[in-house]
Amino acid sequence: MQTAKFARKAAGFFVCFIAAFMVSRYGMPLYPLTAWLVEHSHQIFGSYQDDVYEAGTDPVTFFSLVTVIAFYALAMYWLVKMAIKKVKRG
């Protein structure tokens, strides 16, 4: 029973992660905020890179993008969870 509950929650978060990725792409509503956060984190942490990478392919950009999208997904997951609780109650 615990495994099924975990699998359901993980699947829900995965769906929210994919949705967050979709709304943070170029031309979508969250793109300006996402681009600003990724660029800002690259300015802060980019000086710690030893090698030279092509534009947009360095590890700092990748991990900051994944972190921002995971944060969006967590917020979406929480909002969906709260909405489902409200619908079930009332």
C-alpha positions as CSV (number, residue, x, y, z in Angstrom):
1,M,0.0,0.0,0.0
2,Q,2.8,2.4,0.8
3,T,4.5,1.7,-2.5
4,A,1.3,2.4,-4.4
5,K,0.9,5.7,-2.6
6,F,4.5,6.7,-3.3
7,A,4.2,5.7,-7.0
8,R,1.0,7.8,-7.3
9,K,2.7,10.8,-5.8
10,A,5.8,10.4,-7.9
11,A,3.7,10.1,-11.1
12,G,1.9,13.2,-10.1
13,F,5.1,15.1,-9.5
14,F,6.5,13.8,-12.8
15,V,3.4,15.1,-14.7
16,C,3.8,18.5,-13.0
17,F,7.5,18.5,-13.9
18,I,6.7,17.9,-17.6
19,A,4.0,20.6,-17.5
20,A,6.5,23.0,-15.8
21,F,9.0,22.3,-18.5
22,M,6.4,23.0,-21.2
23,V,5.4,26.4,-19.7
24,S,9.0,27.5,-19.2
25,R,10.1,27.0,-22.9
26,Y,10.8,29.8,-25.3
27,G,7.6,31.8,-26.0
28,M,5.7,30.4,-23.1
29,P,4.5,32.3,-20.0
30,L,7.3,31.4,-17.6
31,Y,10.1,31.8,-20.1
32,P,11.2,35.4,-19.1
33,L,11.4,34.5,-15.4
34,T,13.2,31.2,-16.2
35,A,15.7,32.8,-18.5
36,W,16.4,35.5,-15.9
37,L,17.0,33.0,-13.1
38,V,19.2,30.8,-15.2
39,E,21.3,33.8,-16.4
40,H,21.6,35.2,-12.9
41,S,22.7,31.8,-11.5
42,H,25.2,31.5,-14.4
43,Q,26.7,34.8,-13.5
44,I,27.1,33.8,-9.9
45,F,28.3,30.2,-10.3
46,G,29.9,30.3,-13.8
47,S,33.2,31.5,-12.5
48,Y,33.7,28.1,-10.7
49,Q,33.8,26.2,-14.1
50,D,37.3,24.9,-15.1
51,D,36.6,24.2,-18.8
52,V,35.2,26.3,-21.6
53,Y,31.8,25.1,-22.8
54,E,29.6,26.1,-25.7
55,A,26.9,28.6,-24.9
56,G,24.0,27.0,-23.0
57,T,25.6,23.6,-22.7
58,D,27.6,24.1,-19.5
59,P,26.7,22.2,-16.3
60,V,25.8,25.4,-14.4
61,T,23.1,26.3,-16.9
62,F,21.8,22.7,-17.0
63,F,21.6,22.3,-13.2
64,S,20.1,25.8,-12.7
65,L,17.5,25.1,-15.3
66,V,16.6,21.7,-13.8
67,T,16.4,23.4,-10.3
68,V,14.1,26.2,-11.5
69,I,11.8,23.7,-13.3
70,A,11.7,21.5,-10.3
71,F,10.7,24.5,-8.2
72,Y,7.9,25.3,-10.7
73,A,6.8,21.6,-10.6
74,L,6.8,21.6,-6.8
75,A,4.6,24.7,-6.8
76,M,2.3,23.2,-9.4
77,Y,2.1,19.9,-7.5
78,W,1.2,21.8,-4.3
79,L,-1.5,23.8,-6.0
80,V,-3.0,20.8,-7.7
81,K,-3.0,18.9,-4.4
82,M,-4.7,21.8,-2.6
83,A,-7.3,22.1,-5.4
84,I,-8.1,18.4,-5.2
85,K,-8.5,18.6,-1.4
86,K,-11.0,21.5,-1.8
87,V,-13.0,19.6,-4.4
88,K,-13.2,16.5,-2.2
89,R,-14.3,18.5,0.8
90,G,-16.9,20.7,-0.8
